Amino acid sequence: MANELIRWVDEAGIDGFNLTRILNPQSYLDFIEMVVPELQQRGRYKTAYRPGPLRQKLFGHARLPQRHPAADRRFSSLQG
C-alpha cells in the first residue's frame, strides 16, 4: 500500500488522499497502524504537527487582525 501511494504522489503529483470510501472503521485503524508508520519511516508522512493554531499555519498569525469584524467580540463570551 505504501509503495503504491508513494508511486501515485511521485508520478501524478497527487498531494493528498481521501479515505472516506473505506468500508468499515477497522480499515481506518489498519491504515493508521500499518501504512502511516511505513510512510513515516520513508519520510513521506509527517511525524508531528507544527505548533500553533490552524489560523496561524494558514495566515501567519494566531489571532484575527484588528480590522476583522469579529475582532471586537474576542472576549465578549468570557465577560458574560
URVENVEN-V667772 format. One record per residue. N is the residue number from 1. RES is the residue in three letters. BURIAL is + if it has 24 or more other C-alpha atoms within 12 Angstrom, else -. Layout:
((N,RES,BURIAL) (N,RES,BURIAL))
//
This chain:
((1,MET,-) (2,ALA,-) (3,ASN,-) (4,GLU,-) (5,LEU,+) (6,ILE,+) (7,ARG,-) (8,TRP,-) (9,VAL,-) (10,ASP,-) (11,GLU,-) (12,ALA,-) (13,GLY,-) (14,ILE,-) (15,ASP,-) (16,GLY,-) (17,PHE,-) (18,ASN,-) (19,LEU,-) (20,THR,-) (21,ARG,-) (22,ILE,-) (23,LEU,-) (24,ASN,-) (25,PRO,-) (26,GLN,-) (27,SER,-) (28,TYR,-) (29,LEU,-) (30,ASP,-) (31,PHE,-) (32,ILE,-) (33,GLU,-) (34,MET,-) (35,VAL,-) (36,VAL,+) (37,PRO,-) (38,GLU,-) (39,LEU,-) (40,GLN,-) (41,GLN,-) (42,ARG,-) (43,GLY,-) (44,ARG,-) (45,TYR,-) (46,LYS,-) (47,THR,-) (48,ALA,-) (49,TYR,-) (50,ARG,-) (51,PRO,-) (52,GLY,-) (53,PRO,-) (54,LEU,-) (55,ARG,-) (56,GLN,-) (57,LYS,-) (58,LEU,-) (59,PHE,-) (60,GLY,-) (61,HIS,-) (62,ALA,-) (63,ARG,-) (64,LEU,-) (65,PRO,-) (66,GLN,-) (67,ARG,-) (68,HIS,-) (69,PRO,-) (70,ALA,-) (71,ALA,-) (72,ASP,-) (73,ARG,-) (74,ARG,-) (75,PHE,-) (76,SER,-) (77,SER,-) (78,LEU,-) (79,GLN,-) (80,GLY,-))
//
